[in-house]
Amino acid sequence: MTDQANADLTSRSMAGLAQRLRDGPLQELTELHRKATLVSEMARSSHAARLEQLTELALLSLAAMEHFQAFTRELRAQITDLIGTAGRDLH
């Protein structure tokens, strides 16, 4: 594969990762923030309603964390590939 083809592939891969970060984990964190704000504003709600909201918040938090960790693993793999490619290009 030519240097330009490698650069194009890397650029597309990085753009795809950035889009997936925006559409996945960052969107989930935005939703988590919104839900946390709602929970903090429900001080006068019933105990059952607060418990339901806190449970939903905990589940959303766990899912967001798992998806962010998966994204981080993919990002690390991409960086490792780029370092390996850069090392091969030096030889």
N, C-alpha and C positions, 0 to 999 in steps of 0.2 A: 504494500500500500504506500502511496506517495506521502510526502510530508504534508502536502495540502489536504489530501484525503483524510489523514490522521487528524489534522487540525479541525477540519469540518466535522468529523465524527465526534471529536471531543467537545466542540462548541455545541453541537446538537444535544449531546449527552448532558452537558452542564445546564443548558437551557431547559431540558426536560426535567432535570432534578429540581431546578429552581421553580418551575411551574408546579411540580408535584408537592414541593414544600409549601407553596402558597395555597394550593387548592386542598391540601390534606392537613398536615399537622398545624400549620398556622391558622387555618380556618377553624379547626377544632379548638385551638387555644382562644380564639376570638369568641367562640360559643361558650367556652368555659368561663371566660371573663364576664360575658353577658349574664350567664346563669348565676355566677357568684354575686354579681351586683343585685340581681333579683332576690336572692336568698338574704342578702344583708338588709334589704329593704322590707322584708316580711316579718319584722319583729313582733307585730301585733297579730300575726296569723296563728291559727291553731297549732297545737303541738304536732298533730298528725300531718298537717300540710307542710310544716317546716321539716319534719322527718322525711317526708316524701321528696321534697326539694333537695335536701342534703344527700339523700341516697342517690338521686339522679346526678347531682354534682360530683359525688365520689366516683360513680361509674364513668361519667364523661371524662373526669380527670385521669382515671386509669387508662381509658382508651386513648386519650390524647398522648399520654406519656409513652404508651406502647408504640403508637404510630410514629412519634417523634424519634424514639430509639431506633426503630426500623429504618427510618430515613437517614439517621446519623450513620448507621452501619453501611448503607449504600453510598453515602457521601465519602466515608472513609475508604471504601473499596475503590471509588472513582479516583480519589487522591493517590492511593497506592498505585493504581494503574498508570496515572499520569507521571508519577515519580519513576516507575519502571520504564515507561516510554522515554522519558527524558534521559535516563541513564543509558538506555540502548542507543539513543541518538548521539550521545557523546562518544561512543566507541566507533 
